[in-house]
Amino acid sequence: MTSSTQNKRKFLLLTSFTLPETAGSGINAYRFARFINNQIDKATLLTFNRNCKLLSKEIIENVPIHRIPYFNKGLIMKIISLPIVIYYYLLFVWRNDIIFIYGGRVFAWELAIFISKLFQKKIVFQSLLEGIDDINSLIINRSKFYSKIYKVLLKDIQCYYSINQNFTQQYITIYGEKSSILTLPQGVNEGEFHQILDEKKKQLREELSLPIHTQLIISIGFLLPRKGYIEIFEQLQKLEYDYKYLVLGEYNPSNNHFLSGYKKEMMEIYLKGRRILKDRVSFLGFCNNSVQYLQCSDFFLMNSVQEGFPNAMLEAMSCGIPVVTRSLKGVTNFFIKHMYNSLVYNSSEEIPLLLNHLYHNPEERKRIVQTARLDVEEKFSFTKIYPRLLEKLEK
């Protein structure tokens, strides 16, 4: 950590979305900024005010959030928005020391890096999703012209923050073994996401109107096809015990929501879940108290086929509930390890087998939970990753 005699480091965290919008990376950016502001350093969130539906600036808890006016209804409106975006980038990059860019979906993130280099600021770039903004997608899978531009753009940044080993290997393939790579999950606030006692769990279930004695299985994430919910619905029918399946995630987005284009697919998944599981599934939509639902659940289940590193899985481990997850490229055997801190499968047909196994083996379940929580505390909490990020930036 920094000493009290040093000047405050000023972080600018640039993300496509953050509160009150519900994208996972944006919420994680907010929580990280809140953590930084509880140290001696300072963090500001810069995001976008799509069609000016939100406040231009506000402070949530101790996190200043500034939103760039941005009109995304068609190419012409995006072009009109570009000078406004450039102005904000110039202003906020100039004011801060470290520019942390959350992924390649940030509008004109390339300009943010260019301006940061122009002002000689330290740059952190984090790829978020396989096939979208990993190094292969940004450089290898483009035309030769754009490939050269992006290769130069991402060269010599102070930190490529890789949230899984596959992202790291791609970066090394392009740039060689470089000291600028930091391979870590995004991190979690272990003080906020923590395990609770059984009596408190019972009380929390009553407060949330959840069944007291039924096994609660929880998944967190938008109802998108890549999340594999339909396979989950089909496999949960095979469980041998009474359960309730909780799904926290947007499934009926408004016309102004950034996922409004997926509304048809999301509603199809929702209706299929209702049809298959009936009253054994509860679709709760987005919940800003996900920590409470995690704390009072019995199992966390994830069947995604495409991720960078899922925040919700790390949060579940921190809350002390066992994780059952599909094997994820770059994440399996990097953070999640079968029968060590989680149960990992390759085929969705294994879901009921693993959930039944955990249900009937409480001692093994307890061991896996304890190992997972210890991993978070010792390696992957904000308290542990923040000094490592600072160390990387100071080299």
TIVOMI-686415 format. One record per atom (N, C-alpha, C, O): x, y, z. Coordinates in steps of 0.05 Angstrom, whole numbers, plus 5000, padded with zeros to 4 digits. Layout:
<rs>
XYZ/...
</rs>
This chain:
<rs>
501749765000/500050005000/501750255000/504150245006/500550474993/502050724994/502250825023/500550765039/504350965028/504751085055/503251345057/502651475036/502751435081/501151675085/502651925077/501552135074/505351895073/506952125065/506952175035/507852385026/505951975020/505952004991/503452144982/501452154996/503652264958/501352394946/499352184939/500051954933/496852264938/494752084930/495052014900/495452194884/494751764893/494551684865/491651744857/489751684871/491451854833/488751914823/488051724800/489251744778/486151544805/485351354785/482851454770/481051564782/482851414744/480451444728/479651174718/481151044703/477351074725/476250814717/474250864695/472050984700/474850784671/473150834647/471650574640/472950374633/469050584641/467450344636/464950424620/463950644621/463950224605/461550274588/459150334605/457550514598/458750194627/456450214643/457250204673/459250074679/455750324690/455950284718/453250344731/451350414717/453150334757/450550384770/449250644760/450650844756/446650644757/444650444764/444350224742/442650044746/445950234721/445850024701/447249774711/448749794730/446649544699/447149294712/449349114701/449548884708/451049224684/453149054672/455148984694/455949144711/456048724694/457748624715/460348774717/461248824739/461648834694/464248964695/463949244707/465749344722/461749384701/461349654711/460849654741/461649834755/459349454751/458949434780/461549364794/462049474815/463149194782/465749134794/467549374794/468949424813/467449534772/469049784772/468149974794/469850104807/465549994798/464550164820/465550064847/466450224863/465349804852/466249694878/469249734882/470249784904/470849704860/473649744862/474350044868/476050104884/472850224854/473250504860/472550574889/473950734901/470450454899/469650494927/471850394946/472550524966/473050164939/475250064955/477650254954/478750324975/478350344930/480650524928/480250784944/482050874957/477750884944/477251134958/477151094988/477051285004/477150844997/477450785026/480350745034/480950705057/482150755014/484950755020/485851055021/484151225027/488351115015/489051395015/489051504986/489651744982/488451334967/488351424939/485551514932/483651504948/485251604907/482751714897/481951594871/483651564853/479451514868/478451394843/475851534834/474151594850/475751584808/473351704796/472451524773/474051414758/469851484771/468651324750/467751504727/466351704732/468551444703/467651584679/466151374662/467351174654/463651434655/462051254639/460351424620/460951654615/458151304610/456651434589/453751474597/452451304610/452651694588/449851764594/448351744567/447951934553/447551494561/446251444536/443651584533/441751544548/443551764513/441251924507/440352084531/437952164534/442252144549/441952324572/439552254589/437952424597/439351994595/437151894612/437851904642/436051884659/440351934648/441251924676/442452194684/442652384668/443252214710/444552454719/447352484706/448652274701/448152724700/450752764687/453052704707/455252614699/452552754733/454552684753/453052644780/451052764785/454152464796/453152414822/455352264839/457252174827/454852254865/456652104882/454951884895/453051944909/455751634890/454351404903/456351294924/458551214918/455451304949/457151254972/459451454969/459051704970/461951364966/464151554964/465451554936/467751634933/463851474916/464951444889/463751664871/461351664865/465451854861/464452044841/464051904814/465851774804/461651944803/461051824777/460352054758/458552204763/461852064736/461352264715/460452114689/461651914682/458352214677/457152084653/457352264629/456452494629/458552154608/458952304583/456352304567/455252094562/455352544559/452952544541/453652394516/455552444502/451952194510/452552014487/449951934475/448051834488/449751954448/447351884434/447951654415/449551684396/446751424421/447551184407/445451074387/445550844379/443551244381/441351164362/442251214333/441551414321/443851024323/444751044295/447451164293/448451304311/448751114270/451451194264/451851494265/453851594276/449951644254/450251934253/450352054281/451952234286/448551954299/448552054326/451151984341/452052144357/452251754335/454751684347/457051864338/458751944354/456951934312/459052114301/458752394314/460752524321/456252484318/455752744330/456752734359/457652934370/456452504372/457352484400/460352484404/461352544425/461852404382/464752364385/466252614395/467952584413/465752864386/467153094397/466653134427/468453214442/464253064436/463653084465/465252884480/466352944501/465352634470/466952424483/469852504484/471152474505/470952604462/473752694462/474352904482/476352894496/472453094485/472853314504/472953194533/474753274548/471153014539/471152894566/473752734570/474852744592/474552584550/477052424553/479352614558/481052554576/479652824543/481853014547/481753124575/483853134589/479453204584/479153334611/479753144633/481353214651/478652904632/478952714655/481652574654/482752514675/482652514631/485352394630/487352594641/489152514656/487152854634/488953054644/488853074674/490953124687/486553044686/486253074715/487352844731/487852874755/487752614719/488352374734/491152264726/492352334706/492052074743/494751964739/494651694725/496451624709/492651534732/492551254723/489851214709/487751264721/489851124684/487451094668/486850794665/488350654652/484750704678/484050414678/481650374660/479450474665/482050244637/480050204617/478849924618/480349724615/476249914624/474949654627/473849554600/471449584594/475649444584/474849294560/474449444535/474349694534/474249294513/474149404487/471349484478/470949554455/469349464496/466649554489/466249854498/464149964492/468149964511/468050254517/468150414491/469950374475/466250594487/466250744462/468750904459/469551064477/470050874436/472551024430/474750984451/476151174457/474950744461/477050684481/479850724469/481750794483/479950694442/482550734429/483551024433/485851074437/481651214431/482351494435/483151544464/484951704470/481951404483/482651434511/485551344515/487051474530/486351134502/489151044505/491051244491/493151314502/490351334467/491951524452/492351774469/494651874471/490251884480/490352134496/492052084521/493652254529/491651844533/493251784557/496251774551/497851864567/496951654528/499751654520/500751934514/503052004521/499052094502/499752374496/500452524521/502352684521/498852484542/499252624567/501152474586/501552554609/502252254576/504152094592/502951994618/504252004639/500551894616/499251774639/499651464639/500251344618/499451354662/499751064664/497050934656/494951024663/497250714640/494950594628/494650304638/496550154638/492150244646/491449964651/489149894632/487150034630/489549674617/487449584599/486649294608/488449124611/484049254611/483148984619/481248874599/479148984593/481948644587/480148494569/478048364587/478648264609/475548354577/473348264593/472048004583/471147844599/471947964557/470347744546/471747614523/472547744504/471947354525/473147184503/471547234477/469047224477/472947284456/471647314430/470747604424/469647654403/471047774444/470148054441/472448244443/472948404424/473948244465/476148434468/478648314479/480348454491/478948044476/481547924481/483548004459/482648114439/486047954463/488048044445/487647934417/488148074397/486847674415/486347564389/484147714374/484347764350/482047784389/479847924376/480548204368/479648304347/482248334384/483048614379/485148634357/485348834343/486848434355/489148454337/489248234316/489348294292/489347984324/489747764306/487447734286/487947684262/485047764295/482647704278/481747944262/479347964254/483548134257/482848374242/484348374215/486148214211/483648564198/485148594173/488048694180/488448784202/489848664161/492648734167/492849034175/494549094192/491349204162/491449484168/490749544197/492249674212/488349444205/487449494233/489149344253/489549434276/490049114245/491748954263/494249104271/495049104294/495549244252/497949394257/497349634276/498849694294/495049764271/494249994287/493849914316/494850044335/492349694320/491649614348/494149494362/494349524386/495849374347/498349264359/500049494370/501149474392/500249704355/501849944364/500450074387/501750164406/497750094385/496250234406/496550104433/496850244453/496449834434/496649694460/499449634468/499949524490/501349714452/504149664459/505049874480/504150104479/506749784498/507949964518/506050094537/506650304549/503649974541/502050064563/503249944589/504549744588/502750084611/504050004636/502949744647/504449594660/500349684642/499249434653/497049324635/495049454631/497549084625/495448934612/494348754634/495648554642/491948814644/490748664667/489248434655/487048464645/490348194657/489247954645/487647804667/488847714687/485147764662/483447624683/483347324679/481947184694/484747224658/485046934657/487546864642/488747034628/488346614644/490946534633/490946524602/493046564590/488646484590/488446494561/489046764550/490446804530/487946974564/488547244556/491447304558/492647444541/492747204579/495547244583/497247124561/499047244550/496546874553/498046734532/497746884506/499646894490/495446984500/495047134475/496847384475/498047454454/496947524497/498647764499/501547694495/503047834481/502447474507/505247394505/505947314476/508047374466/503947184462/504347114434/504947354417/506547344398/503547574422/503847814406/506247974415/507848064398/506548024441/508648204450/510948074464/512848214471/510947814468/513047684482/512647694512/510747824521/514347564526/514247564556/514947834566/517247914566/512847984575/513348264583/512448304612/510648174622/513848484626/513248534654/510648684658/509748724680/509448784635/507048934638/504548764643/502348874648/504748504641/502448334645/501848284675/503748214690/499348324683/498548244710/496248054707/494048124697/496647804715/494647594712/493247544738/494347414756/490847644741/489247624766/486347654759/485647794740/484547524775/481747594773/481247884781/483048014791/478847984775/478248264780/478348324810/478848554818/477848134827/477848174855/475048214867/473148264852/474848194893/472248214907/472748344934/474948304946/470848484944/471048594971/470148374991/467748334994/472048245003/471348015021/469948105046/468747945060/470048365053/468548465076/465648485070/463948455088/464948555045/462148575037/460948295030/458748235039/462448145015/461647875008/462947675027/465247595024/461447595047/462547425068/460447215077/458047245071/461347005089/459646795098/458146875124/459147025140/455646775127/454146825151/453346565164/453446355152/452746585190/451946345206/449146245197/447646395185/448645995204/446145875196/443646025207/441646045193/443846115231/441546265243/441046525228/438746595222/443146665220/442846905204/441846835177/440246995165/442646615166/441746525139/438746475140/437246555121/437746355161/434846305164/433346565165/431346605152/434346755181/433147015184/433047165157/431047295151/435247145142/435447285117/433447165097/432247315081/433146905097/431146775080/428346875086/426746925068/427746905111/425047015119/424747295108/422547365099/426747455111/426647735101/426247755071/424947935061/427447565057/427247565028/424947395017/424647354993/423247285035/420947125028/421846875013/420546794993/423946745022/424946505010/424346265028/424146305052/424046025017/423445795034/425745735053/428045755046/424945665077/426945625099/428545365096/430945355099/427145145090/428344885091/428944755064/429744525062/428444915043/428944815016/431744885007/432745105013/433044714992/435644774981/435444984960/433844964941/437045204963/436945424944/439345414926/441645414935/438845394900/440945404879/440745674866/438545754858/442945804862/442846084851/444746104827/446945994827/443746254808/445446344785/445146644782/442946754787/447246784774/447147064771/448247134743/450447044735/446647284728/447447354700/445047404683/442947294687/445447574663/443247634644/442347374630/443847184627/439747364623/438747134609/439447144579/437747174562/442047104574/443047104547/443746814539/444346644556/443546754513/444146474505/446846364514/447046134521/448946534514/451546434522/451746354551/453646224559/449746424567/449846354595/448846064600/449145964622/447645944580/446945654582/444645594601/444545374613/442745774604/440545724623/438745504614/437745354631/438145474589/436345264580/437344984588/435744824596/439944944585/441044684594/440744644624/440244424633/441044864639/440644854668/437844764674/437344584690/435844894661/433044824666/432544524661/431244384677/433644424639/433244144632/434543954652/433443744658/436844024662/438343844679/437343854708/437443654723/436344084717/435444104745/432943924750/432443854773/431543854729/429243674733/430143404744/428443264756/432643334741/433643074749/434543054778/435342844788/434443284793/435443284820/433643104838/431343064833/434942994858/433642794876/432442914901/431242774917/432743174904/431743304929/430243554922/430243654900/428843654942/427143894939/428944144936/430844174952/428444314917/430144544913/428444784902/426244744892/429645014903/428645254890/430945374875/433145404885/430445444849/432645554833/432145854830/430045944820/434046024839/433846304838/435646414815/437946334813/434446584798/435946694776/435947004780/433847134778/438347114786/438647404788/439847514763/442147454756/438347664748/439347774723/437047874706/434847764706/437648084690/435548204673/434548004653/436047864640/431847984650/430647814630/428547964613/427547854593/427748204622/425748354607/426648644605/425348824617/428748694590/429848964589/428049174577/426449104558/428149414586/426649634575/427849714548/429949624541/426449884533/427349964507/429950134509/431450154490/430450254532/432850414536/435150254547/437450354549/434650004554/436749834566/438849764545/438149734521/441349734553/443449674533/443149394521/444449334502/441449224533/441048954523/438248934509/437248714505/437049164503/434349154491/434248994465/432148884458/436448984450/436548834425/436348534429/435748384410/436748444454/436648154460/434048084474/433747854484/432148264475/429748224490/428247964482/427347814499/427947924456/426547684446/427847434456/426447254466/430447404453/431847164462/431647134492/431346904502/431847354507/431647334536/428947244545/428647084564/426847344533/424147264540/423646974533/422146834547/424746884511/424446594504/425746414525/424646214532/428146494535/429446344556/427746344582/427346134594/426646584588/424946604612/422546424610/421846284629/421146434588/418646274584/419345974585/417745814595/421545904573/422345614574/422945524602/422145304610/424245694618/424745634646/422145594662/421945404678/420245774657/417645744670/416245484662/415045354679/416445424637/415045184627/416344924638/414944734644/419044924639/420344674648/420344644678/419744424688/420944854693/421344834722/418844924738/418644874762/417045074725/414645164738/415245324763/416845514762/414145254786/414445414810/417145354824/417645464845/418745184813/421445124825/423545334816/425745324826/422745514799/424645734791/423446004797/421046044794/425146184806/424346464811/426246644795/428646644801/425146794777/426646984762/426447254776/424247374776/428547344788/428447584806/429347834792/429248054804/430247814767/431148054753/433748154765/435148004780/434448404759/436848514772/436248584801/434248704807/438048504819/437848564847/440348694857/442548594853/440048934870/442349074880/443348964907/445249064918/441948754917/442748624941/443548334936/442848154951/444948284914/445748014907/447247874929/447147634932/448748024945/450347904966/448547764986/449247544996/446147864991/444347735010/443247474999/443047275013/442647474973/441747224960/443947014960/443346774963/446347104955/448546914956/448946794984/449346554987/448846965004/449346885031/447346675041/448046505057/444946695031/442846505042/442346275023/440446115027/443946245002/443646024983/445445784991/447245815008/444945554978/446445314984/448445244962/450545134968/447845314937/449645244915/449545474895/447445594890/451845524883/452045714861/452645554836/454445394835/451045604815/451145454790/451645634767/450245834763/453645574750/454245724726/454745544703/456345364705/453445594680/453645424657/454545584632/453945504610/455845804636/456745984614/458745834596/460345684605/458545894570/460445784551/462446004542/464345944528/462046254550/463746474541/463946674563/462046814569/466246704575/466746894597/469646984596/471346854582/470247204610/473047274615/473747164642/475246974645/472547274663/472547164690/470047264703/469747504707/468247084710/465647164721/465847274750/466647134768/465047524753/465147654780/463447494800/464247454823/461047404791/459147284809/460347024821/459646964844/461946884806/463146634817/465046694840/465046564860/466646904836/468446994857/466947084882/467747034905/464747224878/463047324900/461747094915/461547094939/460946884900/459746654913/461746514931/461146434953/464246474920/466246354936/466846514961/467246404983/466846774959/467346944982/465146925002/465646965026/462646874993/460346845011/460246565023/458446515040/461946385015/462046125028/459945935018/458945765034/459145944992/457445744982/458845594959/460345724944/458445334957/460045174937/459245244909/456845294902/461245264891/460845334863/460945084846/462744914848/458945054829/458844844809/458844994782/456945144776/460844944766/461145104741/462144944718/463644754721/461345024694/462444914670/465345004668/466145224676/467044824657/469844894653/470045134634/468745144613/471745324642/472045574627/474945604617/476845574633/475245654592/477845684580/479445914594/478446134596/481845844603/483446044616/482946084646/484546204660/480645984655/479846014684/480245754699/481245754721/479345534686/479745274699/482745214703/484345254684/483345124726/486145064735/487845314738/490245294744/486745544733/488045794740/486845894767/488345954786/484245914768/482945984794/481145764804/481345674827/479345664786/477545454795/478945184790/479945124768/478845014810/480144754809/478244544820/477244554843/477644344803/475644134810/476343984835/478643894839/474443964853/474643824879/476543954898/477243844919/477544194891/479244344909/477744584920/477244604944/476944774903/475345004912/472745034897/471245224901/472044834881/469544834865/469144554853/470844384855/466844524840/466344284824/466044374795/464444544789/467644254777/467844344750/466944114731/467743884735/465344184711/464343974693/464844064664/465244304658/464743874646/465143934617/462543904602/462244024581/460643754612/458043714599/455843784619/456043714643/453843924610/451644004627/450143764640/448843794660/450443524627/449143284638/450343214666/449143054680/452643324672/453943274698/452743444721/453343394744/451143644714/450143834734/448643684756/449343724780/446643524750/445143394773/446943204789/446543174813/448843074775/450642884789/452343034810/452642944833/453443264802/455043424821/453443544843/454343554866/451143654837/449443774857/448443554877/448443604901/447743324867/447043104885/449343014902/449042954926/451743014891/454142934905/454643124929/455143044951/454443384923/454943584945/452743564966/453343584990/450243524958/448043504977/448443274996/447843295020/449443044986/449642805003/452442785016/452842585031/454142975012/456842965024/457443235038/459143385027/456243285060/456543545073/459343615082/460143845081/460943405090/463743465098/465443555075/467043735077/465043425052/466543505028/465743785019/467343945011/463143835021/462044095014/463344315032/464044525023/463544255058/464744445077/467644495070/468544725072/469144285063/471944315057/472344485032/474044665032/470744445011/470944594987/470344894992/471745064982/468344945008/467545225015/469845365030/470445595024/470945225049/473145345065/475545405048/476745615051/476245225030/478545265012/478045504994/479845664989/475645524983/474945744965/475146004979/476246204968/473946025003/474046275018/476846355025/477546585024/478546155032/481346215039/482846315014/484446495017/482246204991/483546304966/482846594962/484546754954/480346664966/479446944962/480947124982/482047334974/480947045007/482247215028/485247255023/486247475026/486547045015/489447045013/490547144986/492847224984/488847124965/489847184938/488247374922/489347534907/485547374924/483847494904/481947704915/480047784901/482347794939/480748014950/481948274939/484248284931/480348494940/481448754933/483848824950/485748944940/483748744975/486048804993/488648684983/490748794988/488448454970/490848314960/491648404932/493948424926/489648454915/490348514887/491248804884/492848864866/490248984901/490849264897/493849324900/494949464883/495249214920/498149264922/499649144898/501649254889/498648924887/499948804864/499548984839/501449004823/497249104836/496849284814/498649534817/499849614797/498849644841/500649874846/503549804840/504949954828/504349564849/507049474844/507649454814/509749534805/505749354799/506149334770/506349614757/507949654739/504749804767/504750064755/507250224762/508050404748/508550154785/510850304794/513450204783/515550324788/513349974769/515849864758/516950044736/519049984725/
</rs>
